[in-house]
Amino acid sequence: MNPVYTHEEVIDKFQALLENWDFNTELKRLGISAIHIIRRKQMLLELKGLFVGLWRLALTRSFPEDGQQIFEGYMERCVSKPKNAGKGQELVERSHKYVEMLAMHGDTDFSEVSRYLTSFLKLPESARKSATLKLALEIRKMYNIIFERLI
């Protein structure tokens, strides 16, 4: 790892990016509005888990030797915060699921993850295909921004 950046600095930068990310574009792509409170809450957790998974991909590419260590440090931080330990554990579980899913194709193809997310929706097949493609493009944009702002 470049000695200019500590693991904590990389984690802090990511945490700030996650906290300030507006998931409304992705939620709109999925057809989930503010009136769908329960579905929105569930999907926000899924999207945050995906966001962490995408960050893990970017870490692997930018910090091949330290990426796993940085990621584990972030996961530990998530569950160690007393005020939101339950939510942190849920995020860790979702994140690991997306890390696994993303490991198959890396940053070359986000269609499988997009298909998984659109499977939560009750859409006709023709609408689901379109939503899946559009969401895959949004995920690509998300990944590129995470990668650009990694350090």
matplotlib code that plots the C-alpha trace (Angstrom):
import matplotlib.pyplot as plt

x = [0.0, 1.1, 2.6, 0.9, -2.5, -3.2, -5.9, -8.0, -7.8, -9.0, -11.8, -12.8, -12.9, -15.2, -17.4, -17.9, -18.7, -21.3, -22.9, -23.3, -24.4, -27.9, -29.5, -32.6, -31.4, -31.1, -34.4, -36.2, -34.6, -36.1, -39.5, -39.4, -40.8, -41.0, -44.4, -43.1, -41.5, -40.8, -39.6, -37.5, -35.9, -35.1, -33.7, -31.6, -29.9, -29.3, -27.9, -25.6, -24.4, -23.8, -21.9, -19.6, -19.1, -18.2, -15.7, -14.2, -13.7, -12.0, -9.8, -8.7, -7.7, -6.0, -4.5, -3.9, -1.7, -3.8, -7.3, -8.6, -7.1, -8.7, -12.0, -11.9, -11.1, -14.2, -16.4, -15.1, -15.9, -19.4, -20.2, -18.3, -20.3, -22.6, -25.4, -26.1, -24.6, -27.6, -27.7, -24.0, -24.2, -27.0, -24.8, -21.8, -24.0, -25.3, -21.9, -20.4, -23.2, -22.4, -18.7, -19.3, -21.6, -19.2, -16.3, -17.5, -17.2, -15.3, -15.8, -16.4, -20.1, -22.7, -25.7, -25.9, -26.1, -28.6, -30.7, -30.6, -31.8, -34.6, -35.8, -37.2, -39.6, -42.9, -42.4, -43.5, -40.5, -40.2, -40.1, -37.6, -35.2, -35.2, -34.9, -32.0, -30.0, -30.6, -29.7, -26.5, -25.4, -26.2, -24.1, -21.2, -21.4, -21.5, -18.4, -16.5, -17.2, -16.1, -13.0, -12.2, -12.7, -11.0, -8.1]
y = [0.0, 3.5, 4.8, 8.1, 6.6, 4.6, 1.9, 4.2, 7.1, 4.8, 3.5, 7.0, 8.3, 5.4, 5.9, 9.5, 8.5, 5.9, 8.3, 11.0, 8.8, 9.5, 6.1, 7.8, 7.2, 3.5, 3.4, 5.2, 2.8, 0.0, 1.8, 2.3, 5.6, 7.2, 5.7, 2.2, 2.5, -1.2, -2.1, 1.1, 0.2, -3.3, -2.1, 0.6, -2.1, -4.1, -1.1, -0.2, -3.8, -3.5, -0.2, -1.9, -4.8, -2.4, -0.7, -4.1, -4.6, -1.2, -2.0, -5.3, -3.4, -0.5, -2.2, -5.8, -6.5, -4.6, -4.5, -7.5, -6.1, -2.7, -4.3, -6.4, -3.3, -1.6, -4.7, -4.7, -1.0, -1.7, -4.2, -2.5, 0.7, 0.3, 2.6, 0.7, -2.7, -4.6, -2.5, -2.8, -6.6, -6.6, -4.4, -6.8, -9.8, -8.0, -6.8, -10.3, -11.5, -8.9, -9.4, -13.1, -12.2, -9.6, -12.0, -14.0, -11.2, -8.5, -5.1, -6.4, -7.3, -6.1, -7.8, -10.7, -8.3, -6.1, -9.2, -10.2, -6.7, -6.5, -10.0, -8.3, -6.4, -7.6, -6.6, -8.3, -10.0, -7.3, -4.5, -6.5, -6.9, -3.2, -2.3, -4.9, -3.3, 0.2, -0.8, -2.5, 0.8, 2.6, 0.1, 0.7, 4.4, 3.8, 1.6, 4.1, 6.9, 4.7, 3.7, 7.4, 8.5, 5.6, 7.7]
z = [0.0, -0.7, 2.6, 2.0, 2.9, 6.1, 6.2, 8.4, 5.9, 3.1, 5.3, 6.5, 2.9, 1.9, 4.9, 4.0, 0.4, 1.5, 4.0, 1.4, -1.5, -2.7, -3.7, -5.2, -8.7, -8.2, -6.2, -9.1, -11.6, -9.5, -9.3, -5.6, -4.4, -0.9, -0.3, -0.4, 3.1, 3.8, 0.3, 0.3, 3.6, 2.4, -1.0, 0.7, 2.7, -0.5, -2.3, 0.6, 0.6, -3.1, -2.6, -0.1, -2.5, -5.3, -2.9, -2.3, -6.0, -6.2, -3.3, -4.9, -8.0, -6.3, -3.3, -4.3, -1.2, 1.4, 0.0, 2.0, 5.2, 4.6, 3.8, 7.0, 9.0, 7.6, 8.4, 12.0, 12.3, 11.1, 13.8, 16.6, 16.7, 19.7, 18.5, 15.3, 15.9, 14.5, 11.4, 11.0, 11.2, 8.5, 6.3, 6.8, 5.8, 2.7, 1.8, 1.9, -0.3, -2.9, -2.7, -3.5, -6.4, -7.8, -7.6, -10.6, -13.1, -11.2, -12.8, -16.3, -16.0, -13.5, -15.1, -12.6, -9.6, -11.5, -12.3, -8.6, -7.5, -10.1, -9.0, -5.8, -8.0, -9.4, -13.0, -16.2, -18.0, -20.7, -18.1, -15.9, -18.8, -19.4, -15.7, -15.4, -18.2, -16.9, -13.4, -14.6, -16.2, -12.9, -11.0, -13.5, -12.8, -9.1, -9.3, -11.4, -8.9, -6.0, -7.9, -8.7, -5.1, -3.5, -2.1]

ax = plt.figure().add_subplot(projection="3d")
ax.plot(x, y, z, "-o")
ax.set_aspect("equal")
plt.show()
